[in-house]
């Protein structure tokens, strides 16, 4: 059998230990070319630019036809 604590661990001490575990919201920035939202230091998924230059060629979605 494993050892058990002899005293109850205070909630205040438990909160101090877990104080750095809070979730932070994801940071988004505005694309300088298309003004859409994107993650920092990533290629813009809407226009394909990074740091003011075009890195990816974004193809328009194909239309469904018969």
DOMAR-446516 format. One record per residue (C-alpha): residue number from 1; residue in three letters; x, y, z. Coordinates in Angstrom, 1 decimal, decimal comma. Layout:
BEGIN
(NUM 'ALA' (X Y Z))
...
This chain:
BEGIN
(1 'UNK' (0,0 0,0 0,0))
(2 'UNK' (1,3 3,4 -0,9))
(3 'UNK' (1,9 6,1 1,7))
(4 'UNK' (-0,9 8,6 2,2))
(5 'UNK' (-0,7 12,3 3,3))
(6 'UNK' (-1,3 12,8 7,0))
(7 'UNK' (-2,8 16,3 6,6))
(8 'UNK' (-5,1 17,9 4,1))
(9 'UNK' (-3,3 20,0 1,4))
(10 'UNK' (-4,7 23,6 1,6))
(11 'UNK' (-6,5 24,9 -1,5))
(12 'UNK' (-4,5 28,1 -1,3))
(13 'UNK' (-1,2 26,3 -1,6))
(14 'UNK' (-2,7 24,1 -4,4))
(15 'UNK' (-3,8 27,3 -6,3))
(16 'UNK' (-0,3 28,8 -5,9))
(17 'UNK' (1,2 25,7 -7,4))
(18 'UNK' (-1,2 25,7 -10,4))
(19 'UNK' (-1,1 29,5 -11,0))
(20 'UNK' (1,0 29,1 -14,2))
(21 'UNK' (-1,3 26,5 -15,7))
(22 'UNK' (-4,0 28,9 -16,9))
(23 'UNK' (-4,8 28,8 -20,6))
(24 'UNK' (-3,9 31,9 -22,7))
(25 'UNK' (-5,9 32,9 -25,8))
(26 'UNK' (-4,3 32,3 -29,2))
(27 'UNK' (-2,6 35,4 -30,6))
(28 'UNK' (-3,7 36,5 -34,0))
(29 'UNK' (-2,3 39,3 -36,1))
(30 'UNK' (-3,7 41,1 -39,2))
(31 'UNK' (-2,2 40,3 -42,6))
(32 'UNK' (-0,6 43,4 -44,1))
(33 'UNK' (-1,8 42,6 -47,6))
(34 'UNK' (-5,3 41,2 -47,3))
(35 'UNK' (-6,1 42,3 -43,7))
(36 'UNK' (-7,2 38,9 -42,7))
(37 'UNK' (-6,3 37,2 -39,4))
(38 'UNK' (-3,3 34,9 -39,3))
(39 'UNK' (-1,0 33,4 -36,8))
(40 'UNK' (2,2 35,3 -36,1))
(41 'UNK' (5,3 34,1 -38,1))
(42 'UNK' (3,2 32,0 -40,4))
(43 'UNK' (2,2 32,3 -44,1))
(44 'UNK' (-1,2 33,9 -44,5))
(45 'UNK' (-3,7 31,2 -45,5))
(46 'UNK' (-5,9 33,6 -47,4))
(47 'UNK' (-3,3 35,3 -49,7))
(48 'UNK' (-0,1 33,2 -49,3))
(49 'UNK' (2,2 36,1 -48,3))
(50 'UNK' (4,8 36,2 -45,6))
(51 'UNK' (6,8 39,3 -44,6))
(52 'UNK' (5,4 41,3 -47,5))
(53 'UNK' (6,3 38,9 -50,3))
(54 'UNK' (4,3 36,1 -51,9))
(55 'UNK' (5,5 32,7 -50,8))
(56 'UNK' (2,6 30,4 -51,8))
(57 'UNK' (0,3 30,5 -54,8))
(58 'UNK' (-3,2 30,2 -53,5))
(59 'UNK' (-5,5 28,4 -55,9))
(60 'UNK' (-9,2 29,3 -55,9))
(61 'UNK' (-11,5 26,4 -55,0))
(62 'UNK' (-12,9 24,5 -58,0))
(63 'UNK' (-16,6 24,9 -58,8))
(64 'UNK' (-18,7 21,8 -58,8))
(65 'UNK' (-20,1 21,1 -62,2))
(66 'UNK' (-21,6 18,3 -64,2))
